[in-house]
């Protein structure tokens, strides 16, 4: 079993919980409450800016020209991801107001920066990977379920994240390949640290959905 296969096996319970989360199920049904969509978009706006910066930091941790090119290409996709936000905001009529970062958003982005700054190239890849991978799984499974029907106001959102048969590059396959190459010369303890980095990010993905669903806020003003 490869490192990636082992990590994905360990990750399956978290991914199952994401797929069964009421927010994701409501996206499939096309009936997410407006306040939840607005919260999600506001927090994701914060998250994606940090994701871009962590991606840029990850570029500095490798000399592999192909990996650098792929990282820059994925950064471009993230910068264009505002289209997914527009789909949701077209449903609610909300306009971005730069709400305060929620506790879960702060926790997640702190984890990303810490892993990328202080970890290996493998840690940097691992901390970023669960976001792209989990959204690809969501998109693929919802399309397979027929959730991207014309009656669903979030049809386009689902299709943005679903892998396309005519895509030139399978970026998630590349990400896991890069991860395999990055851990190749690490010892068992270092590999486990990378695995924990990946799994923590994936749990933070679940927590991100949960925070939006429950409208989590800071308890006090400061």
TALIN-V128912 format. One record per backbone hydrogen bond with DSSP energy under -0.5 kcal/mol. NH is the residue of the N-H (numbers start at 1). CO is the residue of the C=O. Records with the same first field share a line. If there is no record, write none. Layout:
NH: CO, CO
//
This chain:
6: 2
7: 3
8: 4
9: 5
10: 6
11: 7
12: 8, 9
14: 11
15: 11
16: 12
17: 13
18: 14
19: 15
20: 16
21: 18
25: 21
26: 22
27: 23
28: 24
29: 25
30: 26
31: 26
36: 33
37: 33
38: 34
39: 35
40: 36
41: 37
42: 38
43: 39
44: 40
45: 41
46: 42
47: 43
48: 44
49: 45
50: 46
51: 47
52: 48
53: 49
54: 50
55: 51
56: 52
57: 53
58: 54
59: 55
60: 56, 57
61: 58
62: 59
65: 63
68: 64
69: 65
70: 66
71: 67
72: 68
73: 69
74: 70
75: 71
76: 72
77: 73
78: 74
79: 75
80: 76
81: 78
83: 80
84: 81
85: 81
86: 82
87: 83
88: 84
89: 85
90: 86
91: 87, 88
92: 88
93: 89
106: 102
107: 103
108: 104
109: 105
110: 106
111: 107
112: 108
113: 109
114: 110
115: 111
116: 112
117: 113
118: 114
119: 115
124: 120
125: 121
126: 122
127: 123
128: 124
129: 125
130: 126
131: 128
132: 128
133: 129
134: 130
135: 131
136: 132
137: 133
138: 134
139: 135
140: 136
141: 137
142: 138
143: 139
144: 140
145: 141
146: 143
147: 142
149: 147
152: 149
153: 151
155: 152
158: 154
159: 155
160: 156
161: 157, 158
162: 158
167: 164
171: 169
174: 170
175: 171
176: 172
177: 173
178: 174
179: 175
180: 176
181: 177
182: 178
183: 179
184: 180, 181
186: 183
191: 187
192: 188
193: 189
194: 190
195: 191
196: 192
197: 193
198: 194
199: 195
200: 196
201: 197
202: 198
203: 199
204: 200
205: 201
206: 202
207: 203
208: 204
209: 205
210: 206
211: 207
212: 208
213: 209
214: 210
215: 211
216: 211
//
